[in-house]
Amino acid sequence: MLSDAHDPGPRPDRTPSGLGERLHRFSPVRSLDFGEHRLTYLADGFVQLAPRAWFPGTTGETWERYAAHLDGDGHLMASVGGLLVEHRGRALLIDTGYGRRRTESADSYPFLGVEEGGRLPASLAACGVDVDAIDTVAFTHLHEDHVGWAFSPAADGPGLHFRRARYVTSRYEWAHWSGTFPDFLARELRGKAVGVLDGEEVFPGVTAWATPGHTDGHTSYVITSGDRRMLVLGDALHSAVQIERPEWRVLVDAGRDIAVDTRLRILKELTRPDTVGFAGHFADVVFGRVVTDGGRHRWEPLATTAGGDCC
């Protein structure tokens, strides 16, 4: 039986040696080779999550146990950016960050702190990839911190920033959100928006995986190379704390109970020895695997290269 959110269990958080600072700072550009695919987290910025509001029912005592995950303001640090997937001269971008943005805590939602974006073009340039080389942009869902550089007006007027790309997300996500798009965006997306279903391939070796809960149409992606899999989690999980506490409800999940079921399903897959994960909001530990320690799961970062030398 799952314990309630206000009961974090008897065991305090065990922070892996040397990871303390990485758990409460946002991620720089990070890359790794995954079979025939080159995977690069493209940093755009960050958002601070107010932990007790984000996870209703948690208490001050809860966060004393998980204090290693909190930054100097007492927030959970969530990285914001996109995942560049390169394969045989082609390029896919999964999610596109905030776009140019700076919102102070006092002007943000009560469950957030500072919100900041703007770095993704420089991150892409550091990898030597031209924006027009990206032929597919896939979204896990259509919230503003995942569509910013695709859906905001370009500097020289209305238009998409990835002019040669097709735009992919689940059919359910397009159906729910398309009515809210401004006219310029609706015009630009005409003929470029592709709706996919669970299991459909969106790019060589990359298939859609329905993971509802955060939104009804939320979609993760499975990158397969030989006998290995990388799960791209989107907002099915927001913090590495959830690897140990998947049963905690999240304030901003549209279907909180469905989201819990989805997290448990994801964790089951991540415990397989052939499977690792990309969790774009996980502070500076965005690439990792799930390991079991004392009967509980925890997130163990994968080795990556960081910064301008990553690509």
N, C-alpha and C positions, 0 to 999 in steps of 0.2 A: 504494500500500500504506500502511495506517495505521501510524504509529509507535507504539511502546509507551508506556505511561503514564510511565515513568521518563525518557523522552526528549522534552522539551518543544519541541524544534526549535531552530533557530539564531537565531530572531528574538525578542527580548524583547518583553514586552507593551507595546503602545502605548496608554497611557491618554489618552482624549480630553481636550483642554485644559479645565480647570475642573471635571472630574468626580471628581477624586481623593477628596474627602471623601464624595461620594455613593456610591462603590463600597464603602465599609466602614461605613455607618450604615444603620439600618433606615428604611423609608419612612414618611412621614406620609401622611395622606389625600391622594390625588391624583386629579384628574378631567380628562376631556377629552370633547369632543363628537365622535361618530363617526356621521355621517349623521343618521339619525332616532333613534339611540341615545345616551344619556348614560351614560358609563362612569366609575365611581368606585372606586378602590382604597380599601377600608375597613380601616384599620390596626387590628390587634389586638395585635401585639407582635413578638417576634423569637425566633430561636434561633441560637446560634453553632455553626458546623460546624468540627470539627477537620480541617484540610485534608488532611493526610497519611493520616489514618484514613478520611476520607470518600472519598478517591480513592486506593485501594490502589496502591502502586507508584510514586507520586510521591515526590519527595525534597526535602530542604532546598534543594537547588539549583533544583529546579522552582519552589519558592515564592519564592525570591529573584527569579526572573524575573517572577512574578506578585504581587509584594509590594503593589502598589497596591490589590489586592482584599482585603487582610488588615486587620483592626482592630487596636487596641492590644494585644489579648491574643493576636494571631497567629492568629485564627480568621477564617473567612469569615462574614460577616453575612448571615443569611437573614431577610427580612421574613416575617411571618405575618399573614394577614388574609383578606379575601374581596373579590370583585369584584361591585359592585352594577351591574346593567344596567337602565336605565329606558327605557321605550318606550311612548309614548302613554298615560300614566297607569298603566301596569303596572310591576311591579318583580320582577326575578330576582336572586337572590344565588347566586353560584358560590363555594362553600366558605365556612366560617364560623369559621376561626381556632381557637385553643387553648381559648377559654373562660378563666375565672379561673385563673391558674397563675403560679407562680414557683418554679423549680427551679434551685438553684445548681449550678455546674459539678461540684463534688465529689459531688453527689447524682444527677447525670445519667449518661447512657451515656458510655462512653469516647470515642466519636466525636462527642460534642456538648459544648458549653459551657453557658452559661446558657440556660434556656428561660423565656420570659415571655409571658403573654397577659392580656387583660382589657379592652382598649381598644375593642373593636368596637361595643358599644352606644353609647358616646360618639361614635364616628366616624359611626355611622348617624344619631344625633341631630343632629350638626353639619350633616348634609345635609338636615335637615328631613323625613326619611322615617320614618314610624312602622313599628314592627316588624310590625304587622298588615297593612300595605300590601304586604308581600312575599308574592306568591301562589305562587312557585316557588323552591325551594332545590335547586340542582344541585351535586353533588359530583364532583370529578375522581376521587377515590378516598376510602376510608374510614379513613385514618390519623388519629390523634388531633389533629394540628395543622390538620386540614381540616374537622373535624366538631364542634369543641368547643362552640360556642354552640348547636348544634342537638341534640346528643346528651347533654349533661350535664343533671342535674336542675335544674329552675328553682328560683329562690330560695325560692318558696313551696311547694315540694314537687316530686315527680317530674312530668315533662312536658316537652314540646318548647317551645323559646322562640319558634318561628315557628308559631303556632297555626293559622293559616289557610293555610299553605303545603302543597303537595305536595312530596315529596322524591324527587329524581331522581338516579340514577347508572346505570351499566351493569348489565345483568342478571347479568353474571359477577361483578361486585363485590358485589351484594346476596347472590348465592348463596354466595360464599366467606365473607363476614363476618357474615351474619345469625345464624348459629348461636352467635356469641360475644356477642350483645347481652344485656344484663341484662333481666329480665322486664319492668320498667316500660317500657323502650324498645321492646321487641317489641310490647307492648300499644299503645303510643302510635303506632307506625308502621303498625299494621294499617289498611289502606285508604288510606294516604297514600304508601306507598313505590311508586315507579314505576321499572321497569327498562327501559332503552332499548338499542337497538342502534346500530351505526355508521350515521350519516347521518340519524337520526331528529331531527325538530325538537322542541326542548324548550321553546321560548319564541319569540315572533315574531323571525325573523331569526337564531336561534341553533340550531345543530345539533350533535349529538354526533359526535365523531371518535375512533375507537378508537386509542389510543396505548399499547399494552401494554409492559411491561418493568419499570417501577417496581413495579406490581402487575399481575397477569394481566388484571384488568378496568379498568386505568387508562384514563380517558376525558378527552380534551381537548374544547374546544368552539370552534366556528367562528362568529363573529359577522359577518354579511354585511350590508352597507349599500350599495346600488347596485352599483358595480363594485369596491368595497373590501372587504377581509377583515381581521378581527382574530382571531388564533389565541390561545386561552386555554390555556396550556401545562401548568398544574398542576405535577406533580413529574416530568414528562418531562425537565426541566432544573432544576437547583437554583441555579446560579451563572452569571453572565455569562461566566466563564472558559470554560464549556463551549461557548460559541458558537465559540470558536477551537479548543477541544479536545474535540469531541463523542465521540471514540474512547475517552476515559478511562472505565474501569469505575467504578461507584459501589457502595460497600459495601452500601448498604441497598436496592438494586434487587433485586427477586425474581428477575428474569431478566436478568442483566447483559448478555449478548450481544444479547438481544432489545431491551433498552433502548438499546444503541448503534445498532442498526438504526433504531429509532424516532427517535432524535435526528437521524440523518442524513436521514431522511425529512422531519422537521420543518424542518431547515435548508434543504433544497431548496425547501420551500414558502415559507419566510421570505425567501428571496432574490428571490422574485417582486416586481416593482415595485408590485403592487396589494395587498401583504400586509404587515401589521405584527403585533406580538405583545404579549401580556400575560404576564409571567413573575412570578408573585406572590412568589417567594423571592429575586428579584434585587436584594437590598439596597435602595437608594433609586433604582433605575432600572427600575421594574417595567414601564413601558410603553416599547417601543422597536421599532427595525427592525434588520435585519441588513444591514450594508454590507460590501463586499469591499475590502480594503486590502492591496496587495502580495501578492495571491494567497491571503490568509487572511481569514476572516470575523471581524467584531467586532460588538458590540451598541452601537447608537447610540440614546440615549434620545429619546423624543418630548417635545415641549413640552406641559406640563400646568399646571394651576393646583393649588396646594397649600394645605393647612391648612383652617381653618374657613370660608374664603371660596370653597371649591371648588365648592359645589353650589348 
